[in-house]
Amino acid sequence: MRAIAGEFEKRDGQGGENVVKLYSEINEKGRDIARVRNKGGTTVVSIFVEYSSEGKKIITVANAGDSACYGIKREGGYVLLTKPHKATSLDEINRVGKENIEFDRLDGCLMVTRGVGDYEFERNGMICEPHVVSFKDDGDDWKGFVLGSDGVFDFISVNDEQFSIKGSNIEGAELAKLFVEMASTGGSNDDKTVVVVST
């Protein structure tokens, strides 16, 4: 994620357009590696912070696949800022075509319909184009942001009462640890990756 942010900062501040280009560049750079080592792809979630010419902070959140980003509201609670791209989503079924979905999976294999590096499924509609949201942050609305993999967010509900009580007074690495612990308690055996970004 650090390398992605570094490349984004060199661009001209066009927000969402540049994120789409960046995801495409990352996907293409991996194509040569995939020819040598035929490894699978990955979902992606990212957050970028820019400043306008007036000094206003602009947050851009993007995802391709089912990794997610939640905004942490200052008054409490979490807001989902990403859109899951799954083979069970009506929008994605319509985009890739029903003929490419078997057993609620793309080509009968993948649960996701967007990501980077899954080149063999491009013929079935796999794309790397992310869902992107950009908004100004004047410092009053957001306490921070939590980015994580489906191995976390498929197994917890960030807005349920139990989580709100446990997570209300902690942040940073401790909050990330709580997400992972609760996903494990919820039955997740998948990889569990969480990053907490303070603003």
N, C-alpha and C positions, 0 to 999 in steps of 0.2 A: 504494500500500500504506500510505503514511503516513496518508492521509485515513481509510482503513478502520479502522486501529488507533485513531485519535483518536476516532471515533464509538463504537467498542467500549468504550473506557475509561470512557465516561460511563454505561455500563449497570450493572446491579445484580449482576454477578458470577456469573450463572447459566451461564457457560461455553458449552457446545455449543448450547443453546437460543437464545442470543442470536446466535451466529454464523449459524445457519440463518435467523433473522429478518433479520440484516444483509445476507446474500447476496440475500434476496428483495427488500429495500428497494433495493439497488443495481440489481438487475435492473429493478425498476419505474421507478426514476428515469431509466433509459436509454431507456425506451419512448417518451417524448415526443421525445427527440432522434432516435430511429430513424425517427419519422414524417416528420421534416424531412430528415434525411440518412440514407438507407437503407444504413447500413453493417452489416457483419457483427458477430458477437459475439466473445467471448473466453473462454478458460478462466481459472480463478482458483485461486491457492494463497495461503494466508495463515497467519501465526503470530501468536498473541496471548499476552502475558504478563500475568498477574494475580497478586495476592497475597491469600491467605486471611486471615481475621481473626487467625489464629495467626502470620501472617508467612511462611507457606510459599508458595513460588513455584509457580504453576499454569500449565502450558503447554497451549495449545489450538492444534491444527493442523487446518486445513480445506482441502478442495479440491473443485472442480467441474470436471470435464474431465480432461485428461491432463498438466497441470502437476503437479509433484511436490515433496515436501519429504522430505529425508533428515536424520535425526539423526546427528550426529558423536559417536561414543562416545569417552569419555576414554581407554579402554584400546585404542582403535584400531578402525577399521571404521565402516561406515555402516549405518543401519537405515531402511528405507522406512517412512514414517509416513502416507502418503497412499494412496488407491486410485484407479487409473486408470478413468475412465468412457469406455469405447470401444465402438463398434458391434460389435466382435468379442468383447466380454466376455459370457459366458453370462448373468450376472446382469442386465446391461443389455439384452440381447436379450429375456430373459423379461419385463423391466419394460416396454419399449416395444412389444413384440410383433414377431414375425418379419416380419409384413407391412410394417413400417416400415423394414426393413433390406434394402438392395440393394447388391450388390458390396462387402459389408463396411462399408457407410457408412449413416448415418441418411438416409433418403429418397434414397439414392444419391449424397449430396453430402458430408455431414460425417462425419469419423472419430470425433468425440466425441458423447456423448449428454447431457452436462451442461455448463453454462457460463452466462454471462450475455450477454444481448443478441441471441441467435439466435431472435428472436420468430417468424419465419416457419416454424420447425421445431417449435414447440410442439405443433402438431397431430399431429406424428409422435412425440411423447414427450419432446422436449427439455425439461429442467427445470433450475432453478438450485440445487436442494437439494444442499448439500455433504456429503461424507463428513467426519466430525468425530471427532477423538480428543483427549482431555484427560488429563493426568497430572501428578502432583506431581514437582517437580524439586528434590532436596535439594542439588544442586550437585556430586554425586559421579558421576553417570551421563553427563551430556551436556557435551561441549566446546562445542557450538554446533549450528546447523542450516543446511542449504543448501536454498534454494528456487529452482526453475528451471523453464523451459519445456520442452516436448517436443522442441524443437530442440536441446536439450542432452542430456536423459536418454534419448532414443530412440537416441542414438549412442554412449553410453559405458556402461560397467559400473563403478560406483563401488567395487565390492568385488573387482575383479580385481587381480592382483598388481602390474601396471604402474602402475595408478592409486594403489594404496595406498602404493607406494614414493615416487612423485612428490608425493603430497598429504599425506604423514604429518607433515611439519614446517612447513607453511605454513598460514596462515589469512587471514581477512578478504578484502580486495580481491585479494590474490595467489592465494588459493584459487579465488575466482570466475573470475579470469583463466585459471587452469589448466583449469577445467571447460570454458570456452568454447573454448580452444585445442584440447583433446582432442576435443571434439565436432566441430570443424572438420576436424581430422585424420581423424576417423572418417567424414567424408563429409557432415556436415550443411550444407545450404544454407538451412535454415529460420532464422527469427529465434532468437537465442540469448540468453536473459535469465537471469542468475543473481544471487541475493542471498545473502550469507552473514551469519547472525545469530549473534553471540556471546552466551553467557549468563553 
